[in-house]
């Protein structure tokens, strides 16, 4: 491998471990990271990131399932909602001003970050699943508008409606897997793949996401996961604001 490829593989491994710990696909961080090395955002970075997102989310699911943290009935209900409503956002993206979309998104993640740094009472057995399903609708539409996975907003929402943090991460991983692969389909006709690089990134992404999910399942306290996610939201939101202004 060349030095650049080694940096890409090593960087994605780190990002995949973090995404696996939080029950996310890696695309939220892979898009800006891979864009540093690949020149074509639409035909190289986005298809590769979506593929990696689905694979890393899937292996995070395997890791969480190994620990018995996934409530499958609830998770599959959220899958149905996210898969059904994300395409609505993709259609609306053609008629809504991008500035308005980003304003709503930034306001949403700012509010969620603020709430995550405040005490949140987990209510095992009394989670407000109906509220989670209701919130999943606008979250999925907004994710479709932006071309990103719903997990970045769904994960903190699950925590705020009462889910224990580790179970929220596990359910979130299930909820974002299928939409990641379905969102990839429109890109396949024009996608440009480097087979060797793609295989290497998929391998480390899968391993990193599984390892991250196992770390969360076995060793990381719930309060630390919430703090990690809050910091991640702040960092990624600040990055997006900078890119929008430059």
N, C-alpha and C positions, 0 to 999 in steps of 0.2 A: 504493500500500500504506500501511496505517496503521503507526504507530510500533511497535506490539506485533507485527504481522506481520513487519516488517523485523527485529526482534530475534529472532523465532522462526526466520526463514529464515537469518539470519546465524549464529545459534548452531548450527543444524543443519548448516550448511555446515562449520563447524569440527569438529563431532563426526563428520561423515561422512568428512572427510579422515583423522582419527585412526583411525577404525574401518577404513577402507580400507587404511591402512598396516599394520594388524595382522591383516588377513584376517578381520575380524569384520563382522557386520551391526551396524547402529547402535542397535538396540533397547536394549542394555544401558545406554546413556546417554540415549537418546531418551525412555524412559519417565519417568524423574524430571524431565528437562528439559521435556517437553511438559506434564507434570502441573502445572507452574508457571503455565500459561496456559489449559489446558482443564479444565473442572470435573468431567467424567465420566470416571473412570479406565477403567471396563469398556467403555463404548460409544463413547468417543472416543479416549482415549489408547492403549489396548491395540490396537485394530484398526489405527489409524494407525501405531503403532510396528512392528507385525508386517509391514505392507505396506512400510514404509520399510526394515525389516530385510532383507526379501527382495530389494528393489531394490538397496540399497547393497551387499549381498553379491554379487549378480549382476554389478554393474558393477566390483566389486573383482576378480571372476573374470576379466572381460574385460581388465582392466589387467594382471593377473598372466599371463594366457595370452599377451598380446602380447609378453611377455618370455620365454616358454617355460618358466616356472617350475612349471607344474602337471603333476604325474604323474597323468594322467587315470584310469588303471586303479585306482590306490590311492585316489584321491579318490572315485571312484564307489563303491568298496567301502565307504568310510566313509559315503557318502550313504545306502546301503542300510541300514546299521546304525542311523544316527541317525533315519532316517525310520521304521524299524520299531519301535524301542524307546521313542521319545519318547511315543507314545500310551499305553504301559504306565504311565508315570509319571503321566500325566493321570488315568488310572483310579484309581491308588493314592492320588492326592491326596485322594480322597473318604473314605479310611479311615485315613490316617496323620496323627498330630498335627502341625500346622504347626511347632510349636516344635522338634520332633525333626528335621524336614526342614531347617529353617534352621541348626540346630546342625551337621548333617552338611555342609551347603553351606559354611558359614563355616570349618569345620575344613579342608575340601578346598581352598578358595582360599587359606587361610593357609599350608598346606603347600606349595602350588604357588608362591606368591609367595616363600617362603623358598628353595625350590630354584632358582628363576629368578635370584636374586641370588647364587647360588653358581656356580662354574665348571661348565659343562655341555659335555661332549665330544660334538661333532657327528661322526657316523660316516657320511659319504656313501657310499652303496652297501651299507651294513651296518645300515640302520635296522631296528628291530624292529617291522615292520608288524603282525605277529600280536599283539604287545602293544598296539599302538595300537587294533586292532580290538576286543580284549578290553576295554580300558579304555573304549572308546566306548559299550559297553553300559550300565554303571552311570552314565556321564556323561549319556547320552541319557535314561535313566529319571529321573535327578535333575533334568534340565532340564525334563522333562515335569511332574514334581511341582511345580516352581516357576513354570512358565509362562514360561520364558525359553529362548533359543536355547542349543544345546550348545557353541557356539564358544568361549565365555568360559572353559570348562574344557578343551575339546579342544585348543585352540591350545598352551597350555603343556605338555600331555601329549605332543603330537607332538614338541616340542622335547626333552623329557626322555627319550624313547625313541630319540633319535638323529637326528631329521630336522634338516637344515640350516634355520635359522630362516626364511629367505625362502621356502623350499619349504613349510615348515610353515604359514606364513601363507596361501600360495596354495592348498594342499590344504584348509585349514580353511574358506576362503571358499566353495569348492565344496560342502563337507560341510554348511554351514548354510543354503544357499540354498533348497533344496526344502522342508526342514522348516519354514522361516519361512512359506512360502506355504500349506503344508498346515495349519499351526496357525491361519492366518487364517480358514479356511473356517467353523469353528463360530461366529465372530464376525459373519459377514456379515449375518445376518438382523436383528440389533439394532444394527449399527454406524451411527454418526451421522457423516456426512462434510460438511466444508465444501469444496466442489469447488475453489474458487480456491486456498485454503490448501493443500489436498492436492496439487494439481498443482505449486505453487511448491516445496513441501518435497520432493516426488519429484524435481523437476528438479535442485535444489541437492544433494540426497542422492546422486543418480546421478553428478553431476559431481565432487563431493567424494570419493566412494569410488574412482572411477576415478583421480583425481589422486593420492590417497593410495597406491593400489597401485603406480602408476608411480613415485612417490617412493621407496617401499621397493625396488622392482625395480632402480632405477638409481643411487640416491644414498645410501641409509641403510645403514650397516654392520649386520651381523647382531647384534653385541653390543649395539648401541644399541636395536634392536627389542626384544630380551629385557628390557633395562632399562626401556623404555617400558611394556611389558606388565606387568612387576612393579609399577611405580608405579601403573599403572591399576588393577590388582587391589587394591592397598592402599587407594586412594582410594575405589573403588566399594564395597569391603567396609566401610570405615569409615562411608560414607554409609548403607549398609543397616543397620548396627548402630544408628546414631542414629535412623533412622526406626522401627526395631523398638522402641526404648526410649521414644519420644515418642508 
